[in-house]
Amino acid sequence: MNKYRWQAIVFVLVAFMLGCNEFIVVGVLSDIAKEYQIAEATVGYLVTIFATVYAVSTPFITILTSRFSRYKTLMTLMVIFLIGNTLSGLAVNFTMLLISRIIAAMVAGAIISLIMTFASAIAPRNKRASLVSWIFAGFSIASVFGVPLGTAISTAYSWHDAFYLISVISAITCLLLGWLLPRQVEQVQGSIKNQLVLLKDSRVYVGIALVLFTAAMMYAYYTYIRPLLTQAMGFSTASLNWLLFLIGIMSILCNRFSGMLAERNGLRIMPRFYVADIILLLLLPFALGSQLLGMAFLLVLTLIVTLLNSPIQIHFLNLAEQEYPQSTVLASSLNSIFFNFGISLGSATASGLLGVVGLKRISWGAAVFGVISLVLAIILNQVIRQHRERQAEVE
């Protein structure tokens, strides 16, 4: 196996590691609450705080560290992450656990941004989209295999041991990155002001809004995926793991499909998928009356709801590479930053609608975000086309 393949595997391993760390609290929430003798709702704030710190800290770290060696920056952030995750395992009270989660969240976004930047620099042009889609798939693999494994370890031993396992994976990943990553990659340094110029480009800020509302569309129903399966559709708790496993597999396929679209300028046809999303979300409350039909709707939604990931990531990377080289790392972080903001918006919307329209109809809120995303996808394509036409006229 050549060096590029090893590098690609390690990049996916980094995403898997970060995904396990971010999602694992959901699987061990009850065990944490029981040990510390606090309400599960209080432990649930760990998820909200993690996502918020992740989204807020990432742009600051990526901008402030841009003048340093990317290799050294990444390795330093990996060590900080390893410390934060290990402290989670060692936590003797909720306050210590909260602080450790904040430490991990502060660097997680910057780590994946740098990984995306390295992937862009290392991958052959014709393989870039495929590698990006596999990195995104690493997070899906974490939700399908990593989180259930962590939950099983927590049940059999302790939730502390689940974090220790992630620390072992993190330590191995650090060693592999130190061995495989190039020490020097081409990078253009820029002041904070010069880096932020990227955000004034309509092709960027419309894309950012599209990412945010796409994530909100997904999490406006996915936040309550377990109650939808058990309460709304009547599946037994015993079958829940298998159903979530199927949904996870569809999520992995979504990432691979997303990579294929990115290789074929997928932003152009993205509006078609948003139309399909909107139709499925509007009809989902009626489909939930049948287990077979309801599950089919959820699986198809999972397959297409985040197809934007790879095309928009490649869009941001190519734009920065061609016109804003001083903002490459910032550009690579935009997708993850605003996806996390979208998660918060979608989750809050779902929680707000739950008491108003009921569990079965919360997907209608997601459909509203789908309509906004459709409009933004159309506008983004128009903005890109207009910019190309202006460039052609100049040339």
C-alpha positions in Angstrom: 0.0 0.0 0.0 1.5 3.4 -1.0 2.0 6.3 1.3 -1.1 8.3 0.1 -3.4 5.4 1.0 -1.9 5.2 4.5 -2.4 9.0 4.8 -6.0 8.7 3.7 -6.7 6.0 6.2 -5.2 8.1 9.0 -7.3 11.1 8.0 -10.4 9.0 8.3 -9.2 7.6 11.6 -8.9 11.2 12.9 -12.5 11.9 11.9 -13.6 8.6 13.6 -11.7 9.6 16.8 -13.3 13.0 16.9 -16.7 11.6 16.1 -16.5 9.1 18.9 -15.4 11.8 21.3 -18.3 14.1 20.3 -21.1 11.6 20.1 -20.2 9.2 23.0 -21.9 11.3 25.7 -25.3 10.6 24.1 -24.7 6.9 24.6 -23.4 7.1 28.2 -25.6 10.0 29.4 -27.6 7.8 31.8 -24.5 6.2 33.3 -22.9 9.7 33.9 -26.1 11.0 35.5 -26.3 7.9 37.8 -22.7 8.1 38.9 -22.8 11.8 39.7 -26.4 11.6 41.0 -27.6 14.5 38.8 -30.5 14.9 36.3 -30.0 13.5 32.8 -31.2 16.9 31.5 -28.2 18.5 33.2 -25.8 16.0 31.7 -27.4 16.7 28.3 -26.0 20.2 28.5 -22.6 18.5 27.8 -23.8 18.0 24.2 -25.0 21.6 23.7 -21.9 23.1 25.3 -19.6 20.9 23.3 -21.2 21.9 20.0 -21.2 25.6 20.9 -17.6 25.7 22.0 -16.6 23.7 18.9 -18.3 26.2 16.6 -17.2 29.4 18.4 -13.5 28.4 19.1 -12.7 26.9 15.7 -12.4 30.1 13.6 -10.4 31.8 16.3 -7.9 29.0 16.6 -7.6 28.5 12.8 -7.0 32.2 12.2 -4.6 32.8 15.1 -2.4 29.7 14.3 -2.2 30.3 10.6 1.3 31.8 10.8 2.7 28.7 12.4 3.7 25.4 10.7 0.6 23.4 10.0 2.3 20.2 10.9 3.4 21.5 14.3 0.0 23.1 14.9 -1.8 19.9 14.2 0.4 17.8 16.4 0.1 20.3 19.2 -3.7 20.4 18.9 -3.8 16.6 18.8 -1.9 16.4 22.1 -4.3 18.9 23.7 -7.2 16.8 22.5 -5.6 13.7 24.0 -5.2 15.5 27.3 -8.8 16.7 27.2 -10.3 13.3 26.4 -8.2 11.6 29.0 -9.3 14.1 31.6 -12.9 13.1 30.7 -12.1 9.5 31.6 -10.4 10.6 34.9 -13.3 13.0 35.8 -14.4 12.5 39.4 -17.2 15.0 39.3 -19.4 16.8 36.8 -17.4 20.0 36.8 -14.2 18.3 35.9 -16.0 16.4 33.1 -17.5 19.7 31.8 -14.0 21.4 31.7 -12.5 18.4 30.0 -15.2 18.4 27.3 -14.6 22.1 26.7 -10.9 21.5 26.3 -11.6 18.7 23.7 -14.2 20.9 21.9 -11.9 23.9 21.7 -9.4 22.0 19.5 -11.6 19.4 17.7 -12.8 21.8 15.0 -9.4 23.1 14.2 -8.0 19.6 14.0 -10.5 18.5 11.4 -9.9 21.8 9.5 -6.2 21.1 9.3 -6.9 17.5 8.3 -9.0 18.8 5.4 -6.2 21.2 4.5 -3.6 18.5 4.5 -6.0 16.3 2.5 -6.4 19.0 -0.1 -2.6 19.4 -0.4 -1.8 15.7 -0.5 -4.6 14.2 -2.6 -4.3 14.2 -6.4 -6.8 16.6 -7.9 -9.0 13.8 -9.2 -9.1 12.1 -5.8 -9.7 15.2 -3.6 -13.5 14.9 -3.5 -13.4 11.2 -2.8 -10.9 11.7 0.1 -13.0 14.5 1.6 -16.1 12.3 1.4 -14.3 9.5 3.3 -13.2 12.0 6.0 -16.8 12.9 6.5 -17.7 9.2 6.5 -15.3 8.8 9.4 -17.9 10.7 11.6 -20.7 8.5 10.3 -18.6 5.4 11.0 -18.1 6.7 14.6 -21.9 7.0 15.1 -22.5 3.5 13.6 -19.8 1.5 15.3 -17.8 3.7 17.7 -20.7 5.0 19.8 -22.5 1.6 20.3 -19.1 0.1 21.2 -18.5 2.9 23.8 -22.0 2.3 25.2 -21.4 -1.4 25.5 -18.1 -0.8 27.3 -19.9 1.6 29.6 -22.6 -0.9 30.3 -20.1 -3.8 30.9 -17.5 -1.8 32.8 -17.6 2.0 33.1 -18.2 5.0 31.0 -14.7 6.1 32.1 -13.2 3.1 30.2 -15.0 4.3 27.0 -13.1 7.5 27.1 -9.9 5.7 27.9 -10.4 3.7 24.7 -10.7 6.9 22.7 -7.5 8.1 24.3 -5.7 4.9 23.1 -7.0 5.5 19.6 -5.9 9.2 19.8 -2.4 8.3 20.9 -2.1 5.8 18.0 -3.4 8.4 15.6 -0.8 11.0 16.9 2.0 8.5 16.2 0.7 7.8 12.7 0.2 11.5 11.9 3.8 12.2 13.1 5.1 9.4 10.8 3.0 10.1 7.7 2.4 13.8 7.4 4.7 16.0 5.4 6.6 18.4 7.7 6.3 21.3 5.2 3.3 22.1 3.0 2.8 25.2 0.9 1.0 27.9 2.9 0.4 31.6 2.5 0.4 33.6 5.7 -1.9 36.5 6.2 -3.1 38.9 8.8 -6.4 38.4 10.6 -8.0 41.0 8.4 -6.7 39.5 5.2 -8.0 36.0 6.2 -11.4 37.4 6.9 -11.7 38.9 3.4 -12.9 35.5 2.4 -16.2 36.0 4.2 -17.0 39.0 2.1 -17.3 36.8 -1.0 -21.0 36.1 -1.8 -20.0 32.6 -3.0 -18.8 32.0 0.6 -21.4 33.7 2.8 -24.3 32.2 0.8 -22.6 28.8 1.0 -22.2 29.3 4.8 -25.9 30.0 5.2 -26.7 26.9 3.1 -24.6 24.7 5.4 -26.3 26.2 8.5 -29.9 25.6 7.3 -29.1 22.2 5.9 -27.8 21.1 9.3 -30.9 22.7 10.9 -33.1 20.8 8.5 -31.6 17.5 9.5 -31.5 18.0 13.3 -35.0 19.5 13.4 -36.2 15.9 13.2 -33.1 13.8 13.8 -32.7 15.1 17.3 -35.7 13.0 18.2 -34.9 10.0 16.0 -35.2 7.5 19.0 -38.7 8.7 20.1 -39.7 8.8 16.4 -38.7 5.1 16.1 -40.2 3.9 19.4 -43.0 6.2 20.3 -44.3 7.4 16.9 -43.7 4.2 14.9 -44.0 1.6 17.7 -40.7 -0.2 17.3 -39.5 -2.1 20.4 -36.6 -0.8 22.4 -34.8 -4.1 21.7 -34.8 -3.4 18.0 -33.6 0.1 18.4 -29.9 -0.6 17.9 -30.5 -2.5 14.7 -32.7 0.4 13.3 -30.1 3.0 14.3 -27.4 0.8 12.7 -29.4 0.8 9.4 -29.7 4.6 9.6 -26.0 4.8 10.2 -25.2 2.7 7.2 -27.3 5.0 5.1 -25.4 7.9 6.5 -22.1 6.4 5.4 -23.6 5.8 1.9 -24.7 9.4 1.9 -21.1 10.5 2.4 -19.9 8.3 -0.4 -22.6 9.6 -2.7 -21.7 13.1 -1.7 -18.2 12.6 -2.8 -19.3 11.3 -6.2 -21.5 14.5 -6.6 -18.5 16.7 -5.6 -16.5 15.1 -8.5 -19.2 16.1 -10.9 -19.8 19.7 -9.7 -22.7 18.5 -7.5 -23.7 22.0 -6.4 -25.5 22.4 -9.7 -28.0 19.6 -9.1 -28.3 20.1 -5.3 -31.7 21.9 -5.6 -33.3 18.7 -6.8 -32.3 16.9 -3.6 -33.7 19.7 -1.5 -37.0 19.4 -3.3 -37.0 15.7 -2.5 -36.1 16.5 1.2 -39.0 18.9 1.5 -41.5 16.4 0.0 -40.4 13.6 2.3 -40.4 15.9 5.4 -43.9 17.1 4.7 -45.2 13.6 4.2 -43.3 11.9 7.0 -46.0 12.5 9.7 -48.4 10.4 7.5 -45.8 7.8 6.8 -45.1 7.2 10.5 -48.5 5.4 10.8 -46.8 2.4 9.1 -43.5 1.0 10.4 -42.4 -0.1 7.0 -43.3 3.1 5.2 -42.0 5.3 8.0 -38.7 3.5 8.2 -38.3 3.8 4.4 -38.9 7.5 4.6 -36.3 7.9 7.3 -33.7 5.8 5.4 -34.2 7.8 2.1 -34.0 11.0 4.1 -30.7 9.9 5.7 -29.3 9.0 2.3 -29.9 12.5 0.8 -30.3 15.0 3.7 -26.5 15.9 3.9 -25.4 15.3 0.4 -24.2 18.9 0.4 -21.2 18.1 2.6 -18.5 17.2 0.1 -19.6 19.5 -2.8 -19.6 22.6 -0.4 -16.3 21.6 1.2 -14.6 21.3 -2.2 -16.3 24.6 -3.2 -14.8 26.4 -0.2 -11.3 24.7 -0.6 -11.1 25.5 -4.3 -12.2 29.0 -3.9 -9.6 29.7 -1.2 -6.9 27.9 -3.1 -7.5 30.0 -6.3 -8.4 33.4 -4.8 -7.8 33.5 -1.0 -4.7 31.3 -0.4 -4.1 33.1 3.0 -7.5 31.8 4.2 -7.2 28.1 3.2 -7.4 26.7 6.8 -10.3 29.1 7.6 -12.1 28.0 4.4 -11.7 24.4 5.4 -13.3 25.0 8.8 -16.4 26.8 7.5 -18.4 23.7 6.9 -17.9 22.2 10.3 -18.3 25.5 12.2 -21.7 26.4 10.6 -22.9 22.8 10.6 -22.6 22.8 14.4 -24.5 26.1 14.6 -27.1 24.5 12.4 -27.3 21.5 14.8 -28.1 23.9 17.7 -30.7 25.7 15.6 -32.4 22.5 14.4 -32.3 20.9 17.9 -33.8 24.0 19.5 -36.6 24.1 16.8 -37.4 20.5 17.3 -37.7 21.0 21.1 -39.8 24.0 20.7 -42.2 22.4 18.2 -42.5 19.2 20.3 -45.0 20.7 22.7 -46.8 22.6 19.9 -47.4 20.2 17.1 -46.4 16.9 18.7 -43.7 14.4 18.0 -45.1 13.1 14.7 -45.3 16.5 13.1 -41.9 18.0 14.1 -40.6 17.2 10.6 -42.7 20.1 9.3 -40.3 22.5 11.0 -37.5 20.7 9.2 -39.4 21.2 5.9 -39.3 25.0 6.5 -35.5 24.8 6.8 -35.6 22.7 3.7 -37.4 25.4 1.8 -34.8 28.0 3.0 -32.0 25.7 1.9 -33.6 25.2 -1.5 -33.7 29.0 -2.1 -30.1 29.4 -0.9 -28.9 26.5 -3.1 -30.5 28.2 -6.1 -29.0 31.6 -5.2 -25.5 30.1 -4.7 -25.6 28.5 -8.1 -26.7 31.9 -9.6 -23.9 33.7 -7.7 -21.3 31.2 -9.0 -22.5 31.5 -12.5 -22.6 35.3 -12.5 -19.0 35.4 -11.1 -17.8 33.1 -13.9 -19.5 35.2 -16.5 -17.8 38.4 -15.1 -14.5 36.6 -15.2 -15.0 35.5 -18.8 -15.8 39.1 -19.8 -12.6 40.3 -18.2 -10.5 37.7 -19.9 
